[in-house]
Amino acid sequence: MFIYEGVNCPYCGKPLTETDEIAVCPECGTPHHRECYLEHGECASLSLHSDTYEWKKPETSAEPPKVNVVFICSKCGARITRDDTVCPNCGEPLPQHLPDLDPEKLMALRDTLYGRTPPPESIYGIKMTDDIDGVTLKDLSDYLKNPSYVVSICKQIASGRKFSFSLPALFSPPLFFLYNKVWLEGILSLLLSMVLTIPDAMIIYYKMTSSTFLDIPLATWDSLSSACSVISVLVNLFFALFGMEILRRNAVKRIKKLRSISTNDQEFRVLLQRYSPPSKVVMVFIGLYVAMLLFSIFFV
């Protein structure tokens, strides 16, 4: 027997069913739909947490329980309960009497107000449950968390091609790979880009010191700089065409590893969210780089 039969998700108000993926709060045991738990980012019963609080299954009765969530804020889209007098998210004053709203209508209204659409059942004919190199498209989508990446990968698979154009990979392969936690290719492309800039660095060195390095004439460094520029363009073009394929293979490998060390699906989903891109370290680096660039433009 399904242990959560007759239990409603405290976030969306919909009943939990045997076919749903359930996420249980590790502190109090409150069950949620996995999507609701991830969207909310925390337990919906967080305000009740204490040293003694523990979720208990409500006693079943002939009368179905009333859904506490009855409406959504017209200003910010936050869920509103019967006990609220103002929106808990933005502070918008609420009418004194809020009508009961069926959970299905609640989510449909929210989607209408904020232009949200449910995730597609398939992309280029590939369903979320279809196998892609040993993982499902849903696993891949949850890991990458970037719809444009998922669409591009599905298009590749549907067409049978191993390449597709990626503008971020063309602009900077090292940042594209490292941002998406593709460590090996990211480090190799970074080292390669550094090697290809050596002739330019030697030309700058000559102009600053009026001397050559290792007695190599300036004309030689000029020729090498031109050759390295051509090679750099070709390397970036290669990664722009095959970067998404490299990203997919790396993602599949990491997903399989996370699945192998997980004891159940709930733990796997938690690990999937924890170790998925983007890399916070690279994001900080990009932020510092942009800040230094803006500083040099406006203040130097």
C-alpha positions as CSV (number, residue, x, y, z in Angstrom):
1,M,0.0,0.0,0.0
2,F,1.2,3.5,-0.9
3,I,2.3,5.1,2.5
4,Y,1.4,8.6,1.4
5,E,-2.1,7.7,0.2
6,G,-4.5,10.6,1.1
7,V,-1.6,13.0,1.8
8,N,-1.4,16.3,0.0
9,C,1.8,18.1,-1.0
10,P,2.1,21.1,1.4
11,Y,3.5,23.3,-1.3
12,C,1.0,22.9,-4.2
13,G,-1.9,21.2,-2.4
14,K,-2.1,18.4,-4.9
15,P,-2.4,14.8,-3.6
16,L,0.7,12.6,-3.6
17,T,0.2,9.5,-5.8
18,E,2.2,6.2,-6.4
19,T,3.5,7.5,-9.7
20,D,4.9,10.8,-8.3
21,E,8.5,11.3,-7.3
22,I,8.5,12.0,-3.6
23,A,11.0,14.3,-1.8
24,V,10.9,14.0,2.0
25,C,12.3,16.7,4.3
26,P,15.3,15.2,6.0
27,E,14.6,17.1,9.2
28,C,10.9,16.7,9.8
29,G,9.8,14.0,7.3
30,T,7.2,16.1,5.5
31,P,6.7,14.6,2.0
32,H,6.5,16.8,-1.1
33,H,6.4,16.4,-4.9
34,R,10.0,16.4,-5.9
35,E,9.4,19.3,-8.3
36,C,7.7,21.3,-5.6
37,Y,10.5,20.7,-3.1
38,L,13.1,21.8,-5.7
39,E,11.1,24.8,-6.8
40,H,10.5,26.0,-3.2
41,G,14.1,25.2,-2.2
42,E,13.2,24.2,1.3
43,C,10.6,22.3,3.3
44,A,7.1,23.8,3.0
45,S,6.7,23.2,6.7
46,L,9.9,25.0,7.7
47,S,8.0,27.4,9.9
48,L,6.9,24.4,12.1
49,H,10.4,23.0,12.5
50,S,11.5,22.6,16.0
51,D,13.4,20.0,18.1
52,T,10.1,18.1,18.8
53,Y,8.2,18.6,15.5
54,E,7.8,15.5,13.3
55,W,5.5,15.1,10.4
56,K,2.7,12.6,10.9
57,K,0.3,11.3,8.4
58,P,-3.1,12.9,8.8
59,E,-6.0,10.6,9.8
60,T,-8.2,9.8,6.8
61,S,-11.8,10.9,6.9
62,A,-14.7,10.7,4.6
63,E,-14.4,14.4,3.8
64,P,-11.4,15.3,1.8
65,P,-9.0,17.8,3.5
66,K,-9.2,21.4,2.5
67,V,-6.3,22.7,0.6
68,N,-4.6,25.5,2.6
69,V,-3.3,27.2,-0.6
70,V,-6.4,29.0,-2.0
71,F,-5.0,31.7,-4.3
72,I,-1.9,33.4,-5.7
73,C,-0.8,36.9,-5.4
74,S,-1.6,39.0,-8.5
75,K,1.5,41.0,-8.0
76,C,4.3,38.4,-7.6
77,G,2.7,35.0,-8.0
78,A,3.4,33.7,-4.5
79,R,1.0,31.2,-3.0
80,I,-1.5,32.6,-0.5
81,T,-3.1,30.6,2.3
82,R,-6.3,31.2,4.3
83,D,-4.3,32.6,7.2
84,D,-2.6,35.4,5.2
85,T,-3.7,39.0,5.3
86,V,-0.9,40.2,3.1
87,C,1.2,38.4,0.5
88,P,4.0,36.6,2.5
89,N,6.4,37.3,-0.4
90,C,5.9,40.9,-1.5
91,G,3.5,42.3,1.3
92,E,0.7,43.1,-1.1
93,P,-2.6,43.6,0.8
94,L,-5.1,40.8,0.2
95,P,-9.0,40.8,0.0
96,Q,-10.7,39.8,3.3
97,H,-12.4,36.8,1.7
98,L,-10.4,34.7,-0.7
99,P,-12.3,32.1,-2.8
100,D,-11.3,28.4,-2.6
101,L,-9.4,27.5,-5.7
102,D,-8.9,24.0,-7.0
103,P,-5.1,23.2,-7.1
104,E,-5.3,22.4,-10.9
105,K,-7.0,25.8,-11.5
106,L,-4.5,27.4,-9.2
107,M,-1.5,26.3,-11.2
108,A,-3.2,27.0,-14.5
109,L,-4.0,30.6,-13.4
110,R,-0.4,31.0,-12.2
111,D,0.9,29.8,-15.6
112,T,-1.5,32.2,-17.4
113,L,-0.5,35.2,-15.3
114,Y,3.2,34.7,-15.6
115,G,3.5,33.1,-19.0
116,R,4.8,29.8,-17.6
117,T,4.2,26.6,-19.5
118,P,4.6,23.1,-18.3
119,P,7.8,21.2,-19.4
120,P,7.3,19.5,-22.8
121,E,6.6,15.8,-22.9
122,S,9.1,15.4,-25.7
123,I,11.8,17.4,-27.6
124,Y,12.4,16.6,-31.2
125,G,10.5,13.4,-30.6
126,I,12.6,12.4,-27.6
127,K,10.6,11.8,-24.5
128,M,11.7,12.7,-21.0
129,T,11.8,9.0,-20.1
130,D,13.8,8.0,-23.2
131,D,17.3,6.5,-22.8
132,I,20.3,8.6,-23.9
133,D,23.5,6.6,-23.5
134,G,22.2,5.0,-20.2
135,V,20.5,8.0,-18.7
136,T,17.1,9.5,-19.3
137,L,16.4,12.9,-20.9
138,K,14.9,14.0,-17.7
139,D,18.1,13.2,-15.8
140,L,20.1,15.1,-18.4
141,S,17.7,18.1,-18.2
142,D,17.8,18.2,-14.4
143,Y,21.6,18.1,-14.5
144,L,22.2,20.7,-17.1
145,K,19.4,23.0,-16.0
146,N,19.7,24.9,-19.3
147,P,16.8,24.4,-21.7
148,S,18.8,25.6,-24.7
149,Y,21.5,23.0,-24.1
150,V,18.8,20.3,-23.8
151,V,17.1,21.4,-27.0
152,S,20.4,21.5,-28.8
153,I,21.4,18.0,-27.6
154,C,18.0,16.6,-28.6
155,K,18.3,18.1,-32.0
156,Q,21.7,16.5,-32.4
157,I,20.4,13.1,-31.4
158,A,17.2,13.4,-33.6
159,S,19.3,14.4,-36.6
160,G,22.0,11.8,-36.0
161,R,24.7,14.5,-36.1
162,K,27.6,14.9,-33.6
163,F,27.9,18.6,-34.0
164,S,25.9,21.8,-33.5
165,F,26.8,25.4,-33.2
166,S,27.4,26.9,-29.7
167,L,28.1,30.6,-29.5
168,P,29.5,30.4,-25.9
169,A,32.0,27.7,-26.9
170,L,33.0,29.8,-29.9
171,F,33.5,32.9,-27.8
172,S,35.6,31.2,-25.1
173,P,36.0,27.4,-25.0
174,P,37.8,27.4,-21.6
175,L,35.0,29.4,-19.9
176,F,32.3,27.4,-21.6
177,F,33.7,24.1,-20.4
178,L,34.8,25.1,-16.9
179,Y,31.5,26.9,-16.3
180,N,29.7,23.7,-17.1
181,K,32.1,21.6,-15.0
182,V,33.7,19.9,-18.0
183,W,37.1,20.0,-16.3
184,L,39.4,18.0,-18.6
185,E,38.5,19.8,-21.8
186,G,38.3,23.1,-20.0
187,I,41.8,22.9,-18.6
188,L,43.2,21.6,-21.9
189,S,41.6,24.4,-23.9
190,L,42.8,26.9,-21.3
191,L,46.4,25.7,-21.6
192,L,46.2,25.6,-25.4
193,S,44.8,29.2,-25.5
194,M,47.7,30.3,-23.2
195,V,50.3,28.6,-25.5
196,L,48.8,30.3,-28.6
197,T,49.2,33.8,-26.9
198,I,53.0,33.3,-26.3
199,P,54.0,35.0,-29.6
200,D,51.9,38.1,-28.8
201,A,53.4,38.2,-25.3
202,M,56.9,38.1,-26.8
203,I,56.0,41.0,-29.2
204,I,54.8,43.0,-26.2
205,Y,58.0,42.1,-24.3
206,Y,60.1,43.3,-27.2
207,K,58.3,46.6,-27.4
208,M,58.7,47.2,-23.7
209,T,62.4,46.1,-23.4
210,S,63.7,46.5,-27.0
211,S,65.3,43.1,-26.6
212,T,64.4,39.6,-28.0
213,F,63.7,36.4,-26.1
214,L,66.1,33.5,-26.7
215,D,67.6,35.6,-29.6
216,I,64.5,35.0,-31.7
217,P,64.0,37.9,-34.1
218,L,60.9,40.0,-33.8
219,A,59.9,39.1,-37.4
220,T,59.8,35.4,-36.3
221,W,57.5,36.3,-33.4
222,D,55.3,38.3,-35.9
223,S,55.0,35.3,-38.1
224,L,54.3,32.9,-35.2
225,S,51.6,35.4,-33.9
226,S,49.8,35.3,-37.3
227,A,49.9,31.5,-37.4
228,C,48.7,31.2,-33.8
229,S,45.8,33.6,-34.6
230,V,44.7,31.3,-37.4
231,I,45.1,28.2,-35.2
232,S,43.1,29.9,-32.4
233,V,40.2,30.6,-34.7
234,L,40.2,27.0,-36.0
235,V,40.3,25.7,-32.4
236,N,37.4,27.9,-31.3
237,L,35.4,26.9,-34.3
238,F,36.0,23.2,-33.6
239,F,34.8,23.6,-30.0
240,A,31.8,25.7,-31.2
241,L,30.8,22.8,-33.4
242,F,31.6,19.9,-31.1
243,G,31.4,21.6,-27.6
244,M,27.8,20.5,-27.1
245,E,28.7,16.9,-27.9
246,I,31.5,17.0,-25.4
247,L,29.2,18.6,-22.8
248,R,26.6,15.8,-23.3
249,R,29.2,13.0,-22.9
250,N,30.6,14.6,-19.8
251,A,27.1,15.1,-18.3
252,V,26.1,11.5,-19.0
253,K,29.3,10.2,-17.3
254,R,28.7,12.4,-14.2
255,I,25.0,11.4,-14.0
256,K,25.9,7.7,-14.1
257,K,28.5,8.2,-11.4
258,L,26.0,10.0,-9.2
259,R,23.5,7.2,-9.8
260,S,26.0,4.6,-8.8
261,I,26.8,6.1,-5.4
262,S,23.1,6.8,-4.6
263,T,21.1,4.4,-2.5
264,N,17.7,5.6,-3.7
265,D,16.2,7.9,-6.2
266,Q,15.6,10.7,-3.7
267,E,19.3,10.8,-2.8
268,F,20.2,10.7,-6.5
269,R,18.0,13.7,-7.2
270,V,19.6,15.6,-4.3
271,L,23.1,14.8,-5.6
272,L,22.1,15.7,-9.1
273,Q,21.1,19.2,-8.0
274,R,24.2,19.6,-5.7
275,Y,26.8,18.7,-8.3
276,S,25.2,20.0,-11.4
277,P,26.6,23.1,-13.3
278,P,27.3,25.9,-13.2
279,S,30.6,26.0,-11.3
280,K,30.4,28.7,-8.6
281,V,34.2,29.2,-8.7
282,V,34.1,30.0,-12.4
283,M,31.0,32.3,-11.9
284,V,33.0,34.2,-9.3
285,F,36.0,34.4,-11.7
286,I,33.7,35.7,-14.5
287,G,32.2,38.2,-12.2
288,L,35.7,39.5,-11.1
289,Y,36.8,39.6,-14.7
290,V,33.8,41.6,-15.8
291,A,34.3,44.0,-12.9
292,M,38.0,44.5,-13.7
293,L,37.1,45.1,-17.4
294,L,34.4,47.7,-16.5
295,F,36.9,49.3,-14.1
296,S,39.5,49.6,-16.8
297,I,37.1,51.0,-19.3
298,F,35.6,53.7,-17.0
299,F,38.4,54.5,-14.5
300,V,41.7,53.8,-16.2
